[in-house]
Amino acid sequence: MLLSVVIGAAVAVLTYKLARLFIEGGQFRKNTRCDGKVILITGANTGIGKETARELLKRGGKVYIACRSLKRANEARNDIVSQTGLSDIHVRELDLASMESIRYFAKRFLEEERRLDLLINNAGVMACPKALTKDGFEHQLGVNHLGHFLLTNLLLDRLKASAPSRIINLSSLAHKFGKINRKDLNSEHSYNQVTAYCQSKLANVMFTRELAKRLRGTGVKAYAVHPGTVDTDLPRHMGSLFFLFDHKLVKPLLRVAFKTPLSGAQTTLYTALDEDLQEESGNYYA
């Protein structure tokens, strides 16, 4: 009887370990450095972006985190500095729901930095209630795609001047369920928060492919990334479903099924650092 219990427990532990290995996915294990490189990450005050910033800082990069909330961004910076002992990480204010904010940020950044080696368009919102950006765009399309579209184009000349350089757009598996609604792109006549999210993620992938075409021969490469199903606060707008996920009794169970933010950052790190990708561009990685 005791032997059966021991064997059963061992099998359960092994099954759990194997399941976690599968869920966590591949890990970027190369020791690639980015000393001397200037890196800009949007929305890096939490989750995948914060872990990406931490890892790139540890590898020698000069990291800028551009966030809507300066308070939360500075808290993230302080946490990263405390954990790593490294301080070459800088906070800047950027509201992707405001074209004015984006233009002001880009102007200041270009005045501060003579190079930009890596632009990681990480920030995003998911399944929000219907709302408009300050410029009248549907909020998810505006923040997830249009804001990053403008930011990227404003910084493109600096990326070209710093080549070889890279642009990484965080998309999602949700892009497979997306469709660009050309007749109602701004969701004025009908709105579904999940449909709008999927459309914005498809726009990320399409933008990446078009960037790759237009940047051919410049030394600037573009990649789209799906980080996997990650335990972050991205679904915070999903109402009662999010609060169910965030319940103290449910959340530990979800941690078994979801990636950690650090594991979710691995595909971003792969596309940011792996030298084998230097001849590739426009592809989608998951």
Secondary structure per residue as TSV (DSSP state, phi and psi in degrees):
chain	resnum	aa	ss	phi	psi
A	1	M	-	360.0	-48.8
A	2	L	H	-61.9	-40.4
A	3	L	H	-61.3	-40.2
A	4	S	H	-63.3	-40.4
A	5	V	H	-64.7	-44.1
A	6	V	H	-63.0	-45.1
A	7	I	H	-63.3	-43.0
A	8	G	H	-61.1	-42.4
A	9	A	H	-65.2	-41.4
A	10	A	H	-63.3	-42.1
A	11	V	H	-63.9	-41.2
A	12	A	H	-62.9	-44.0
A	13	V	H	-64.6	-44.1
A	14	L	H	-63.0	-42.0
A	15	T	H	-61.7	-43.1
A	16	Y	H	-61.8	-46.0
A	17	K	H	-61.4	-43.6
A	18	L	H	-65.9	-39.8
A	19	A	H	-63.1	-42.0
A	20	R	H	-65.1	-40.2
A	21	L	H	-60.0	-41.5
A	22	F	H	-66.9	-45.5
A	23	I	H	-66.1	-43.4
A	24	E	H	-66.0	-25.7
A	25	G	-	74.0	-168.0
A	26	G	-	-68.5	150.1
A	27	Q	-	-117.0	139.0
A	28	F	-	-81.7	107.0
A	29	R	-	-104.7	-2.3
A	30	K	-	-71.1	149.4
A	31	N	-	-93.0	31.0
A	32	T	-	-57.3	131.3
A	33	R	-	-98.9	160.8
A	34	C	-	-134.4	41.4
A	35	D	T	-59.7	135.0
A	36	G	T	81.4	-4.0
A	37	K	-	-92.2	143.6
A	38	V	E	-100.9	127.8
A	39	I	E	-125.9	131.8
A	40	L	E	-118.7	125.5
A	41	I	E	-125.1	125.3
A	42	T	E	-87.2	146.8
A	43	G	T	61.6	40.9
A	44	A	T	-101.7	26.1
A	45	N	T	-86.7	-6.4
A	46	T	S	-158.0	169.5
A	47	G	H	58.6	-139.1
A	48	I	H	-60.9	-42.7
A	49	G	H	-62.1	-41.7
A	50	K	H	-64.0	-43.3
A	51	E	H	-66.7	-36.5
A	52	T	H	-62.8	-45.3
A	53	A	H	-60.5	-44.5
A	54	R	H	-60.2	-46.4
A	55	E	H	-67.9	-40.3
A	56	L	H	-70.8	-33.5
A	57	L	H	-63.5	-43.2
A	58	K	H	-63.5	-24.2
A	59	R	T	-93.0	9.0
A	60	G	T	102.6	2.0
A	61	G	-	-77.2	154.3
A	62	K	E	-93.2	113.5
A	63	V	E	-110.4	131.5
A	64	Y	E	-109.6	130.7
A	65	I	E	-111.9	122.4
A	66	A	E	-109.6	115.5
A	67	C	E	-137.1	157.1
A	68	R	S	-69.3	-40.6
A	69	S	-	-100.1	111.2
A	70	L	H	-65.4	-34.4
A	71	K	H	-61.4	-50.4
A	72	R	H	-68.1	-34.7
A	73	A	H	-66.4	-42.0
A	74	N	H	-67.8	-35.2
A	75	E	H	-62.8	-42.3
A	76	A	H	-63.9	-44.3
A	77	R	H	-59.6	-46.5
A	78	N	H	-60.8	-39.0
A	79	D	H	-64.8	-44.6
A	80	I	H	-65.0	-44.0
A	81	V	H	-62.5	-42.1
A	82	S	H	-62.3	-39.6
A	83	Q	H	-79.8	-32.7
A	84	T	H	-100.3	-23.7
A	85	G	-	76.1	9.7
A	86	L	-	-110.4	144.4
A	87	S	-	-123.7	4.3
A	88	D	-	-83.2	52.6
A	89	I	E	-130.6	130.8
A	90	H	E	-127.5	141.9
A	91	V	E	-105.0	134.1
A	92	R	E	-136.4	149.3
A	93	E	E	-86.0	132.7
A	94	L	-	-152.3	119.8
A	95	D	-	-108.4	106.7
A	96	L	T	-72.1	-6.0
A	97	A	T	-92.0	8.8
A	98	S	-	-137.0	115.5
A	99	M	H	-63.1	-33.7
A	100	E	H	-62.9	-44.9
A	101	S	H	-62.3	-41.4
A	102	I	H	-63.5	-45.7
A	103	R	H	-64.6	-40.2
A	104	Y	H	-66.2	-43.4
A	105	F	H	-59.8	-48.5
A	106	A	H	-61.5	-41.2
A	107	K	H	-60.1	-47.4
A	108	R	H	-64.9	-42.5
A	109	F	H	-62.8	-43.5
A	110	L	H	-66.7	-29.0
A	111	E	H	-73.3	-31.6
A	112	E	H	-81.8	-42.2
A	113	E	-	-115.8	134.2
A	114	R	S	-88.7	-8.0
A	115	R	-	-144.3	161.4
A	116	L	-	-149.0	111.0
A	117	D	-	-93.8	-27.5
A	118	L	E	-148.0	117.5
A	119	L	E	-110.8	117.8
A	120	I	E	-113.2	105.0
A	121	N	E	-83.6	83.3
A	122	N	-	-97.3	-30.4
A	123	A	-	-61.8	149.8
A	124	G	-	-171.9	161.2
A	125	V	-	-126.1	159.1
A	126	M	-	-140.3	130.1
A	127	A	S	51.6	49.1
A	128	C	-	-78.2	153.8
A	129	P	-	-59.3	157.4
A	130	K	S	-59.3	127.4
A	131	A	-	-159.3	162.9
A	132	L	B	-116.9	151.4
A	133	T	-	-73.3	176.1
A	134	K	T	-64.7	-18.4
A	135	D	T	-102.7	7.8
A	136	G	S	89.8	13.9
A	137	F	-	-92.7	149.1
A	138	E	B	-53.4	133.1
A	139	H	H	-58.6	-45.3
A	140	Q	H	-68.5	-42.7
A	141	L	H	-64.3	-39.8
A	142	G	I	-64.6	-47.8
A	143	V	I	-77.0	-48.8
A	144	N	I	-72.2	-33.1
A	145	H	I	-120.4	-59.8
A	146	L	I	-62.4	-40.1
A	147	G	H	-61.8	-45.3
A	148	H	H	-69.4	-32.5
A	149	F	H	-59.7	-48.7
A	150	L	H	-65.8	-46.5
A	151	L	H	-57.4	-46.8
A	152	T	H	-60.4	-45.1
A	153	N	H	-67.4	-33.9
A	154	L	H	-68.9	-26.8
A	155	L	H	-101.5	1.5
A	156	L	H	-63.4	-41.4
A	157	D	H	-62.9	-36.1
A	158	R	H	-70.5	-36.1
A	159	L	H	-63.7	-41.9
A	160	K	H	-64.0	-41.6
A	161	A	H	-68.0	-20.8
A	162	S	T	-99.7	4.5
A	163	A	-	-55.6	145.2
A	164	P	S	-74.9	131.5
A	165	S	E	-138.7	169.3
A	166	R	E	-139.1	148.6
A	167	I	E	-120.1	128.3
A	168	I	E	-121.2	122.7
A	169	N	E	-107.4	118.3
A	170	L	E	-77.9	114.4
A	171	S	-	-107.0	-143.2
A	172	S	-	-168.4	157.4
A	173	L	G	-57.9	-22.1
A	174	A	G	-59.3	-18.9
A	175	H	G	-61.6	-26.7
A	176	K	G	-65.6	-23.5
A	177	F	G	-99.8	3.8
A	178	G	-	-90.8	157.2
A	179	K	-	-146.0	134.9
A	180	I	-	-79.5	110.6
A	181	N	-	-85.4	87.0
A	182	R	T	-65.4	-25.8
A	183	K	T	-80.2	-21.1
A	184	D	S	-147.3	56.0
A	185	L	T	-57.8	-33.9
A	186	N	T	-93.2	9.0
A	187	S	-	54.2	40.8
A	188	E	S	-76.5	-33.9
A	189	H	S	-93.1	-27.4
A	190	S	-	-152.5	147.1
A	191	Y	-	-140.5	127.1
A	192	N	-	-128.0	123.9
A	193	Q	H	-64.6	-32.0
A	194	V	H	-75.6	-42.4
A	195	T	H	-60.0	-41.9
A	196	A	H	-65.0	-38.6
A	197	Y	H	-63.4	-46.8
A	198	C	H	-61.2	-38.7
A	199	Q	H	-61.8	-43.0
A	200	S	H	-66.1	-35.0
A	201	K	H	-73.6	-33.8
A	202	L	H	-65.2	-39.5
A	203	A	H	-60.0	-36.9
A	204	N	H	-59.4	-44.5
A	205	V	H	-67.8	-43.9
A	206	M	H	-64.4	-39.7
A	207	F	H	-61.3	-42.6
A	208	T	H	-61.1	-44.7
A	209	R	H	-64.6	-41.3
A	210	E	H	-69.2	-38.6
A	211	L	H	-57.8	-45.0
A	212	A	H	-58.7	-40.5
A	213	K	H	-65.4	-47.9
A	214	R	H	-74.0	-22.2
A	215	L	T	-99.5	7.4
A	216	R	T	-57.5	128.9
A	217	G	T	88.0	-3.0
A	218	T	T	-94.2	-15.2
A	219	G	T	88.4	-0.5
A	220	V	E	-99.0	125.0
A	221	K	E	-110.4	150.2
A	222	A	E	-126.8	138.7
A	223	Y	E	-136.9	143.5
A	224	A	E	-107.5	142.9
A	225	V	E	-131.8	135.7
A	226	H	-	-109.8	115.2
A	227	P	-	-77.7	-12.2
A	228	G	-	101.1	-174.5
A	229	T	S	-88.3	108.4
A	230	V	B	-118.6	144.5
A	231	D	-	-80.5	86.1
A	232	T	S	-131.2	-178.9
A	233	D	S	-95.6	17.2
A	234	L	G	-55.8	-39.9
A	235	P	G	-81.4	22.8
A	236	R	G	-62.2	-18.0
A	237	H	G	-90.6	3.2
A	238	M	S	-86.1	22.2
A	239	G	T	59.9	-133.3
A	240	S	H	-61.6	-30.1
A	241	L	H	-65.4	-41.3
A	242	F	H	-65.9	-41.7
A	243	F	H	-65.6	-31.0
A	244	L	H	-65.1	-47.1
A	245	F	H	-60.8	-33.2
A	246	D	T	-88.0	-0.6
A	247	H	S	-63.6	142.2
A	248	K	T	-62.0	-23.0
A	249	L	T	-87.9	-26.6
A	250	V	T	-90.6	-37.8
A	251	K	H	-56.5	-43.1
A	252	P	H	-59.3	-33.3
A	253	L	H	-69.6	-38.6
A	254	L	H	-67.8	-30.6
A	255	R	H	-64.0	-23.0
A	256	V	H	-72.1	-34.3
A	257	A	H	-95.3	-18.4
A	258	F	S	-106.2	154.3
A	259	K	B	-71.1	153.8
A	260	T	-	-76.8	158.2
A	261	P	H	-55.7	-36.6
A	262	L	H	-64.1	-42.6
A	263	S	H	-67.0	-35.1
A	264	G	H	-65.8	-23.6
A	265	A	T	-82.2	-8.6
A	266	Q	H	-64.1	-38.8
A	267	T	H	-68.5	-36.7
A	268	T	H	-61.6	-46.3
A	269	L	H	-62.3	-38.5
A	270	Y	H	-60.7	-49.1
A	271	T	H	-72.6	-24.1
A	272	A	H	-78.5	-31.6
A	273	L	H	-119.1	-26.2
A	274	D	-	-69.4	120.8
A	275	E	G	-69.4	-21.8
A	276	D	G	-67.3	-15.4
A	277	L	G	-91.3	-0.8
A	278	Q	T	-62.2	-24.1
A	279	E	T	-94.6	-0.8
A	280	E	-	-104.3	152.7
A	281	S	-	-164.3	147.6
A	282	G	S	87.1	-0.6
A	283	N	-	-88.4	166.3
A	284	Y	E	-114.1	128.7
A	285	Y	E	-121.4	139.6
A	286	A	-	-140.1	360.0
